[in-house]
Amino acid sequence: MSKILSKSQLQEKADKLFKDYPEATEGFVTNDGNAFLDQNRADLHAKSNDKLKVITFENEGLGEATPETEKVDPIKPASADQLIELAKTATIDVATINLDIEKEGKARKTVIAAFEARIEELNTAG
């Protein structure tokens, strides 16, 4: 039989499990050091020896930023040129939504004018 680990050693196993699977809400570690995401698998392993027990660990770091996620650039807003280009072919709904967003946000006159012109064009055509 494998060696029975201490609580701190089991916590280290759980920490590694959560590092490898950061979205897991909980992990199950048998006192011989085997870590599982599925409780059933941990229970099955524990049944292989009467001295084995399953300890449940909660992922206390769930949702925290990791160095990998901190490196991700946020979505960049569209440039004025991109929005003006979009306005040329936008439907009435898309033009209206983008006009409202622009008025509440950067309020760039050229972008507002492009969407207003498109809305006017669609209203007179239809």
PECORJO-V93494 format. One record per helix or strand of 2 or more residues. SS is the DSSP state (helix for helix, strand for strand). FROM is the first residue (numbers start at 1). TO is the last residue. Records with the same first field share a line. If there is no record, write none. Layout:
BEGIN
SS->FROM-TO ; FROM-TO
END
This chain:
BEGIN
helix->7-20 ; 39-46 ; 67-70 ; 80-89 ; 92-104 ; 109-125
strand->26-30 ; 35-36 ; 54-58
END
